Amino acid sequence: MSLESEAGLAGDVLPGALSEALHAELVAFRRDLHMHPELGNQEFRTTAAIKERLEQAGLKPRVLSKGTGLVCDIGLTEGERTAVPLLALRADIDALPIPDTKADCPYRSTVPDRAHACGHDVHTTVVLGTGLVLAELHGKGLLPRPVRLIFQAAEEVMPGGAMDAIEDGVLAGVSRILAVHCDPRVDAGRVGLRHGPITSACDRVEIALDGPGGHTARPHLTTDLVTAAARVAVDVPALVARRVDTRVGLALTWGRIESGHAPNVIPQHAELSGTVRCLDLEAWREAPDIIHAAIDEVATMHRAKSEITYVRGVPPVVNDKESAELLRRAMSARRGRESVESTEQSLGGEDFSWYLEHVPGAMARLGVRRPGERTVRDLHQGDFDADEHAITVGVEMFTAAAFLDANGTEV
């Protein structure tokens, strides 16, 4: 029987709608995480809080081998572990090393220079809430297929904690994996979706430039290292942009440049660091050679010795068509077709991509903007915050996905 009606897709057709009481509990849980942010591979308090709540629901979470992050199965007995295909739901649990600058916010970060400025507290709460709803449904005999919850550490640490989680076996028996990422450009109550790439590859590059140094009165007798660093900062991105097809979106952007201590002394050392982002997988594979060559050319031109550290990060997140359609159907079943909008490929990186190297899956952009709000609180900014209605939206979409994926229901 079709879930569709002339009035649209009703949110109460599928089990798993969130009660007001659970929504309130999840908001409190999210705010507690927001007040106590922890960096990658240091999320001990966060891991303990998730574990305690899952255990209260009668579940048996397993902390991952590094001591942070955990995995928890719902509706799966020990003997079924390799026989029953699992739907996995993934959340990242770490925060960023930046200060929380929100004013007059009762749940702002209590940890100096630490903030959940990328919405990982929301992602975590959505997957936790989904687990609690599914556990209750399983207890009533209503869960149609087993589901695995993955709470992953260190998403912000290149090349990402996803690789550690995969090594810990979190994908064993998984046939599909889903995730959300907060999007402050999309209103709460809506999600953004696309087939194919939805994020970009992201690497890190570190450059050390060296020269003999000297007096600023005689730059012609030495290596003018500040000028060399400035030319690397300006010229290398321009060279890179001219050595690849512009459609692949290969971009080098600096985040740090340091050199010198006195106005009349040419320094002996300079450092630059930045990120390399790319829309195209093949161009990403060629990027290290292209960028190395451009840096060497510019540095040599200014008589500076260069040492380059190129750190591979993550490939693009490429949404599997069937998985993206599953999320679209789930969201439409809850809130109507108008609640799903097309989204563009972002130049942001996400280590969810590593899971998709092994199993099909998809990531949705979870709207967290307060409807009508004109100011966009962007990701990785200290004033970032989310409309907490998004928590209910994410939980109900994931629970619907669990039912629709199991039943193959068309909408």
C-alpha positions in Angstrom: 0.0 0.0 0.0 1.4 3.4 -1.0 2.2 6.0 1.7 1.1 8.7 -0.6 -2.2 10.6 -0.3 -3.7 13.6 -2.1 -2.8 15.7 1.0 0.8 14.6 0.9 2.7 12.2 3.1 1.6 12.2 6.6 4.1 12.1 9.4 2.1 9.6 11.5 2.0 6.9 8.8 5.2 5.3 10.1 6.0 4.4 13.7 8.8 6.3 15.5 7.4 9.8 15.8 9.2 11.7 18.6 7.3 12.4 21.8 7.5 15.9 23.4 9.1 14.3 26.4 11.9 12.6 24.4 12.5 15.7 22.4 12.9 17.7 25.6 15.4 15.1 26.9 17.4 15.1 23.7 17.5 18.9 23.7 18.9 18.8 27.2 21.4 16.1 26.2 22.6 18.2 23.2 23.0 21.3 25.4 25.1 19.3 27.9 27.4 18.2 25.0 27.5 21.8 23.8 28.6 23.0 27.2 31.3 20.3 27.4 33.0 20.1 24.0 36.0 17.7 23.6 38.5 17.5 20.8 39.2 14.5 18.6 40.3 11.4 20.4 39.7 13.2 23.8 35.9 12.7 23.9 35.9 10.6 27.1 33.1 12.5 28.8 31.0 12.5 25.6 31.5 8.8 25.1 30.6 8.0 28.7 27.4 10.1 28.4 26.3 8.3 25.2 27.1 4.9 26.7 25.2 5.6 29.9 22.0 6.6 28.1 22.1 3.7 25.7 22.6 1.3 28.6 19.6 2.8 30.3 17.6 1.9 27.3 18.7 -1.8 27.7 21.3 -1.7 24.9 24.9 -2.9 25.0 27.2 -0.3 23.4 30.9 -1.1 22.9 33.5 1.6 23.3 36.0 1.6 20.5 39.6 0.5 21.0 41.1 4.0 21.4 38.8 4.7 24.3 36.5 7.2 22.6 33.6 6.6 20.3 31.4 3.6 20.4 29.2 1.2 18.4 25.8 -0.2 19.4 23.5 -2.7 17.7 19.8 -2.7 18.0 17.7 -5.8 17.2 20.7 -8.1 16.6 21.5 -11.2 18.6 25.0 -12.6 18.9 24.3 -15.4 16.5 23.0 -13.1 13.8 26.0 -10.9 13.7 27.3 -12.0 10.3 24.0 -13.3 8.9 21.7 -10.2 9.0 22.5 -7.1 6.9 22.6 -4.0 9.0 21.6 -0.4 8.3 24.2 1.8 10.0 23.6 5.4 11.3 26.8 7.4 11.9 27.4 10.4 14.1 30.7 12.3 14.8 31.2 13.4 18.4 34.2 15.7 18.5 34.4 19.5 18.8 36.6 22.3 17.4 39.6 24.1 18.9 37.9 27.6 18.7 36.2 29.7 21.4 32.5 29.8 21.8 31.5 33.5 21.2 27.8 33.3 21.6 26.6 36.0 24.0 23.8 35.4 26.5 23.5 31.7 25.7 22.8 29.6 28.7 24.4 26.5 27.2 27.5 28.1 25.6 30.8 26.2 26.0 32.3 26.1 29.5 35.7 25.0 28.1 38.0 27.7 27.0 38.9 27.7 23.3 36.6 24.7 22.6 33.3 24.7 20.8 30.8 22.5 19.0 30.9 24.9 16.1 30.2 22.3 13.4 27.1 20.8 14.9 28.5 17.4 15.9 26.6 17.7 19.2 23.4 17.8 17.0 24.5 14.8 14.9 25.3 12.8 18.0 22.0 13.6 19.6 20.1 12.7 16.4 21.7 9.3 16.3 21.2 8.8 20.0 17.6 9.7 19.8 17.1 7.4 16.8 18.6 4.6 18.9 16.3 5.2 21.8 13.2 5.2 19.6 14.3 2.1 17.7 15.1 0.3 21.0 11.6 1.0 22.2 10.1 -0.2 19.0 12.3 -3.3 19.1 11.0 -4.0 22.6 7.5 -4.0 21.2 8.5 -6.3 18.3 8.1 -3.5 15.7 11.6 -3.1 14.5 11.8 -4.6 11.0 15.5 -4.9 10.6 18.6 -4.5 12.9 20.3 -1.2 13.0 23.8 -0.2 14.1 24.6 3.1 15.7 28.2 4.4 15.2 29.4 7.3 17.3 32.7 8.2 15.7 35.6 10.1 17.3 37.9 12.6 15.7 36.2 13.6 12.5 38.0 17.0 12.6 41.4 15.3 12.8 42.9 14.4 9.4 42.5 11.9 7.9 39.6 11.4 10.2 38.5 9.0 13.0 36.4 7.1 10.5 39.4 5.1 9.5 40.0 4.0 13.1 36.4 3.1 13.5 36.5 1.0 10.3 39.6 -0.8 11.6 37.6 -1.5 14.8 35.1 -3.4 12.6 32.1 -1.1 12.8 31.2 -1.9 9.2 31.1 -5.7 9.7 27.8 -6.9 8.4 26.7 -3.4 7.3 24.9 -3.1 4.0 24.1 0.6 4.0 25.2 3.6 6.1 23.5 7.0 6.5 24.5 10.3 8.2 23.5 13.9 8.5 25.5 17.1 8.6 24.1 20.4 9.9 23.5 23.1 7.3 23.0 26.6 8.6 21.8 27.7 5.1 18.7 25.4 5.3 15.7 26.0 7.5 15.0 23.6 10.3 12.3 21.2 9.2 14.0 20.6 5.8 17.0 18.6 4.5 19.2 19.1 1.5 20.0 16.1 -0.7 21.8 15.2 -3.9 23.0 12.1 -5.8 26.8 11.8 -6.3 29.4 14.0 -4.6 28.0 16.2 -1.8 31.3 17.2 -0.2 34.8 17.6 -1.6 38.2 16.1 -1.0 40.2 17.9 1.7 44.0 17.6 2.4 46.4 19.7 4.5 49.6 21.2 3.3 52.4 22.6 5.6 55.4 24.5 4.2 58.6 25.5 5.9 60.8 28.1 4.1 64.4 28.7 5.1 67.1 31.1 4.2 70.2 32.7 5.7 68.4 35.9 7.0 70.0 39.3 7.4 69.4 43.0 7.8 66.4 44.6 6.1 68.8 47.3 4.8 70.5 44.6 2.5 67.8 42.2 1.2 69.9 41.8 -2.0 72.6 40.0 0.0 70.3 37.3 1.4 67.0 35.5 1.0 64.2 38.0 1.6 62.1 35.3 3.4 59.1 37.4 4.2 58.7 38.3 0.5 59.3 34.7 -0.5 56.5 33.5 1.9 54.2 36.2 0.6 54.8 35.2 -3.0 54.2 31.5 -2.1 51.0 32.6 -0.4 49.8 34.5 -3.5 51.3 32.8 -6.5 51.0 29.1 -5.6 47.2 29.1 -5.5 47.1 31.0 -8.8 49.6 28.6 -10.4 47.6 25.6 -9.2 44.4 27.0 -10.6 45.9 27.3 -14.0 47.3 23.8 -14.1 44.1 21.9 -13.8 40.7 22.0 -15.4 38.8 24.7 -13.6 35.7 22.4 -13.4 37.5 20.1 -10.9 37.5 22.9 -8.3 41.0 22.3 -7.0 41.7 25.1 -4.6 44.6 25.8 -2.2 43.7 28.2 0.6 46.0 29.4 3.4 44.9 29.5 7.1 48.3 30.4 8.7 51.4 32.3 7.8 54.2 33.1 10.3 57.6 34.7 10.0 59.9 37.1 11.8 60.1 38.8 15.1 61.6 42.3 14.4 60.8 45.0 11.8 64.5 45.4 10.8 65.5 41.7 10.6 65.0 39.4 7.7 64.1 36.1 9.3 65.7 32.7 8.6 62.4 30.8 8.8 58.8 31.1 7.6 55.9 28.8 7.8 52.6 28.5 5.9 49.8 26.0 6.3 46.5 25.6 4.5 44.0 23.2 3.0 43.6 21.7 -0.4 40.1 21.1 -1.6 38.9 19.4 -4.7 35.5 18.5 -6.2 36.9 15.7 -8.4 38.3 12.4 -7.3 40.8 12.0 -10.1 42.1 15.5 -9.7 42.4 14.9 -6.0 44.7 12.0 -6.7 47.0 14.3 -8.8 46.9 17.2 -6.5 50.0 16.5 -4.4 52.3 16.4 -7.4 50.8 19.6 -8.8 51.1 21.5 -5.6 54.6 20.3 -4.8 55.8 21.5 -8.2 54.2 24.9 -7.8 55.6 25.5 -4.4 59.1 24.5 -5.4 59.0 26.8 -8.5 58.0 29.9 -6.5 60.3 29.2 -3.6 63.3 28.6 -5.9 62.5 31.9 -7.7 63.0 33.7 -4.4 66.1 31.7 -3.4 64.3 30.0 -0.5 64.7 26.4 0.5 61.3 24.7 0.9 60.2 21.7 2.9 56.7 20.5 2.1 54.5 18.2 4.2 51.5 17.1 2.3 48.9 15.3 4.5 46.3 13.3 2.8 42.8 14.0 4.2 39.6 12.6 2.9 38.1 11.9 -0.6 34.7 13.4 -1.5 31.5 12.0 0.1 29.8 10.5 -2.9 26.1 9.7 -2.2 24.9 6.4 -3.5 21.7 7.0 -5.5 19.6 4.4 -3.8 20.7 5.6 -0.3 20.0 9.2 -1.1 16.6 8.2 -2.4 16.0 6.3 0.8 16.6 9.5 2.8 14.4 11.5 0.4 11.5 8.9 0.8 12.0 8.9 4.6 11.9 12.7 4.9 8.9 12.9 2.5 7.0 10.3 4.5 7.5 12.3 7.6 7.1 15.9 6.4 6.1 15.9 2.8 8.0 16.3 -0.4 8.4 20.0 0.0 10.7 19.3 3.0 13.4 18.0 0.7 15.5 20.4 -1.4 18.3 19.9 -3.8 21.7 20.9 -2.5 25.0 21.8 -4.1 28.4 20.1 -3.7 30.3 21.7 -0.9 34.0 22.4 -0.8 34.0 21.2 2.8 35.5 17.8 3.6 34.0 15.0 5.7 35.5 11.7 6.7 32.1 10.0 6.3 33.6 9.4 2.8 35.8 6.6 4.1 32.8 4.5 5.0 31.5 4.9 1.5 34.7 3.4 0.2 33.4 0.1 1.7 29.6 0.2 1.7 26.9 2.3 -0.1 25.4 5.2 1.8 24.5 8.8 1.8 24.7 12.0 3.8 21.8 14.6 4.1 22.3 18.2 4.9 20.1 18.7 8.0 18.6 22.2 8.1 19.4 24.0 11.4 18.6 27.6 10.5 15.7 29.2 12.4 13.0 29.9 9.8 12.9 33.6 9.0 16.4 34.2 10.5 18.4 36.4 8.1 21.8 36.0 9.8 23.6 32.8 8.8 25.6 31.4 11.7 28.2 29.6 9.6 30.0 26.4 10.4 33.4 26.6 12.1 32.5 30.0 13.6 32.4 30.7 17.3 28.8 31.9 17.2 27.4 28.8 15.5 24.1 27.5 16.9 21.3 25.3 15.7 17.5 25.4 15.8 16.9 22.4 18.1 13.8 21.4 16.2 16.3 19.8 13.8 16.9 17.1 16.3 13.3 15.8 16.0 13.5 16.1 12.2 16.7 14.1 12.1 15.4 11.4 14.5 12.2 10.9 12.6 13.9 10.8 9.2 16.3 8.1 10.4 13.6 6.0 12.0 11.5 6.3 8.8 14.6 5.2 6.8 15.0 2.1 8.9 11.4 1.1 8.2 11.4 2.0 4.5 14.8 0.3 3.8 13.6 -2.9 5.5 10.3 -3.0 3.8 11.3 -1.6 0.4 8.3 0.7 0.6 7.8 3.0 -2.3 6.4 6.5 -1.7 
